[in-house]
Amino acid sequence: MKDCCELTKFSPEQRQLLQDVLESLESGEDEDTQVQKMSALMMSMILQSLKGYDQFDSPMIHFAAVLGIVEDENRLRRGDEYSYMLAGFMYCVRVLFVEYTLPAATRAEQTAEDIDRFLELRKKYLVVGSYSPCSFLIKMLGYGKTMSMQKINQPSITWTRSE
């Protein structure tokens, strides 16, 4: 397998933010600075518009695709093996998004404008049809759910002797 960094397509901004994170970790900057830089990197991936781009130009979608590979068996994961991973990943993305748009540290001072900004960004980046990585991943979750619902389960009928 090729190196992930070689195959993953980062925008110039994302590449710079990734370099900043690596330098911060290597230099041993304080934890708050490292978290701030990591948050900026993650948000650049979450708030990425894919209008006019291939879906796999997104590092998030690339990661989710790699997550769906069973390397030692040379196959893709089935829906029931993959959907829970994708759901967990999307949960983390949503938590990061909420913390970015409505920080917990300032919850008490948040105004209606802050909530409107959250709703606007949510509509632009976290819903199906928004030309964003999350839109694609939500569709994949729906597809996985549909496939697992259509899966034919083995019958589990047992009977006992009546005496």
N, C-alpha and C positions, 0 to 999 in steps of 0.2 A: 504493500500500500504506500502511496505517496504521502509525504508529510502534509498534515492538515493545513498548516500555514501556507504551503505552496498552492494547494488546491482551493482554499477558501478565498473568496473575492471580497476584499475590504475596499470601501471607498477611501479616497485620500484622507478624509477627516478621520475615519475609523482607524486607518493605519497609524496616523499620528497619535491618536488617543491610546491605541494599543502600545505604541512605543513609550508614551508617557507613563503608562501603568507599569511596564517592564522596568523602566528606569527607576521609578518610585520604589518598586519592590527590591531591586538590586541595591539601591543606595540606602535602604532602610529608613525611608521617611516615616514620619509618625503615622499611626493607624488612621486618623481622621483624614489626612491628605490622601492616603492610599484608597480609602473608601470613596472619597470624593472623585478621584480619578477613575476608579472602577465604575462608579455610578454614571459618570459622563460617557464612558465607553458603552456601557449597557444601554443607556438611553439613546445613543446614536444608532444603535442597532434596532431598538424597539420602534423609534420614531423615524424609520427609514421609509421613504416613499419608493414604491416599485413601479410607478407609472413609466412605461416605456422601457423597462428593464426586464430581464429574465428573472423569474422567481428565485433561481439559485444564485443570483448575484447577492443575495442576502446571507450574511453569516449565520443568522438565526435559522433560516430554512436549511442551509447546508448542514448545520449541527443536527437539526431534527431528522434530516435524511440519513445522516451517518448513524444516528441513534437507532434507526430502523434496520440496521444491518446486523446479522448474526455472523460475525467474521469466521468463527471456527467451523461453522456449518456451510459457509458460502451461500447464504440465502437471506432473503428479507424476512423480517418478523411478520407474523400473522397479526391481524387486527387486534385479537385478544391479548397478544403479547406486547403490542406496541401502544395501544390507545392509552393505557394508564400512565405510561412514561410521558407521552405527549401532553396528557392532561396535567400532570405534575409540572411539566415545563411551562405550560401556559399559566398555571396558577402562580408560579414564581414571577413570570413576566408581568402579570396583572398586579402583583404585590409591589414590584419595582415601579410600575407605572403610577400606582396610587401614591406611593411615597414621593415620587418625583413631582406629581401635580398637586398633591395635598399633603405636604410633609407633616408627620405626626408632631414634630416639635412646635409647629405653629397652628395646630388644630383649633385652639381656643380663639385665635384672632382671624380665622378664615372668614371671608365675606362671600356674598352672593356672586361677586365677580370671579372669585377663585373657583367656586363650584361651576360656574358657566365655562370657565377656561378648561376645567377638568372634562366637562361634558363635550366641549368642542374637540379637544384632543382625543377623547375616547372615540367619538364618531369618526374622526379622521384616521385613527391608527388601530383601533381595537375591535372593529366590527367587520363582518363579512362584506365584501364589496368595496373595501377601502384602499385597495392597491397597496397593501402593507404586508409585512411578514406575518403578522397576527391573523390577518384575513385568510391567508393561505393555510396557516396551521389550524385555524378553527374549522375550515372546510375539511382538512384531513381528519380532524377529530370526528366530525359528522360522518365522513366516509367510513372510518373505523367502526363507529357505532352501528352504522347500517350493515356493514359486512358481518359483524359479530352477531347481530340480530338475525341475519339470514343463515348463519351457520347451522347446519343440521347436527343436533346433539345426538349422541348415542342413546338409544332407549335404555331406561333403567327400570325394567319390569322384573319384579320378583314374585314368586308365588310359593305358598306353603301347602303342605298336604293337609287336607281336611280329614279329620277322623271321626 
